Amino acid sequence: MISFKKRIIVVREPISGLLGIHSLYGLVKSKIAFTQGESLYVVFFTKNHRRLKVLHIDAAGVDLTTRFLFKGIFMSDTSTDDYREINVEALQRLLFDGTLPDTPWQNPLAQVMFMQNEILTS
């Protein structure tokens, strides 16, 4: 479960889909400043934007989730920064549709499902 108190960071530079949990954790430790007990989600895109990898770091350890879209690709962030922080709603939309809130939806069905999910949770 994603808590509103956790930091969520999207890394702009694509990674190899072959990288695993240890390699991605090493990248995070070298590039992103965080404290050891802090809860952190780091979102990576693969080079072909077909997969999204989410590295979750907290006091208990590290886990890695890989997400595939049924339709479309994951849209990369258009900002010039190496990474940026997003909120939980932006991450949910990224997981549903592959897009961030500042870009148009790419899958109308994902938009409907996302809106229905928002109505159910409110």
C-alpha positions in Angstrom: 0.0 0.0 0.0 1.3 3.4 -0.9 1.2 5.9 1.9 0.8 9.6 1.3 3.8 10.2 3.6 6.4 8.5 1.4 8.5 10.2 -1.2 8.0 9.1 -4.8 10.7 9.9 -7.3 10.6 9.5 -11.1 14.0 9.0 -12.7 14.2 10.6 -16.2 17.1 8.6 -17.6 16.0 5.2 -19.0 17.6 2.0 -17.6 18.3 -1.5 -19.0 15.4 -3.9 -18.4 18.0 -6.4 -17.2 18.9 -4.4 -14.1 17.8 -6.1 -10.9 17.1 -5.0 -7.4 20.8 -4.7 -6.3 21.9 -2.7 -9.3 18.9 -0.3 -9.0 19.4 0.1 -5.3 23.1 1.0 -6.0 22.0 3.6 -8.5 19.6 5.2 -6.0 22.2 5.3 -3.3 24.7 7.0 -5.6 22.3 9.5 -7.2 19.5 10.3 -4.7 19.9 11.7 -1.2 17.8 9.9 1.4 18.1 8.8 5.0 18.4 5.2 5.9 15.0 4.8 7.6 13.0 6.9 5.1 10.3 5.3 3.0 11.0 6.0 -0.7 9.6 4.9 -4.0 11.8 5.3 -7.1 10.3 4.8 -10.5 12.5 3.8 -13.5 11.6 3.4 -17.2 13.2 0.9 -19.4 14.9 2.0 -22.7 12.0 1.0 -24.9 9.4 2.3 -22.4 7.5 -1.0 -22.4 8.2 -1.6 -18.7 8.3 0.4 -15.5 10.3 -0.6 -12.5 9.4 0.6 -9.0 12.0 0.2 -6.3 10.6 0.6 -2.8 13.0 1.3 0.0 11.9 1.5 3.7 13.3 0.6 7.1 12.5 -3.1 6.6 14.4 -3.5 3.3 14.1 -3.1 -0.4 11.6 -4.6 -3.0 11.2 -4.3 -6.7 8.0 -4.3 -8.8 7.9 -4.5 -12.6 4.8 -3.1 -14.4 3.8 -3.8 -18.1 1.1 -1.9 -19.8 -1.5 -3.8 -21.8 -1.9 -0.9 -24.3 0.6 1.9 -25.0 3.9 2.7 -23.6 5.2 4.5 -20.5 5.7 8.2 -21.4 8.9 9.6 -20.1 9.0 12.8 -18.1 9.7 15.9 -20.3 11.5 17.9 -17.6 15.2 18.5 -17.9 16.0 17.4 -14.3 17.6 14.0 -13.7 14.7 13.1 -11.5 11.6 14.7 -10.0 9.2 14.0 -7.1 5.6 13.3 -7.8 2.5 12.7 -5.6 0.5 9.5 -5.1 -2.2 10.5 -7.6 0.5 11.0 -10.3 2.0 7.5 -9.6 -1.5 5.9 -9.7 -2.1 7.5 -13.1 1.3 6.4 -14.3 0.5 2.8 -13.3 -2.9 2.9 -15.0 -2.1 4.7 -18.2 1.6 5.2 -18.5 1.3 9.0 -18.5 1.8 11.7 -15.9 -0.9 14.3 -15.1 0.7 17.0 -17.3 0.4 14.9 -20.4 -2.8 13.7 -22.3 -4.2 10.3 -21.7 -3.1 7.6 -24.2 -5.7 4.9 -23.4 -9.4 6.0 -23.1 -10.2 2.8 -21.3 -7.5 3.4 -18.7 -8.9 7.0 -18.2 -12.4 5.6 -17.5 -11.1 2.9 -15.1 -9.0 5.5 -13.3 -11.9 7.8 -12.8 -14.1 5.0 -11.6 -11.4 4.0 -9.1 -11.2 7.6 -7.9 -15.0 7.6 -7.4 -14.9 4.3 -5.5 -12.1 5.5 -3.1 -13.6 8.9 -2.3 
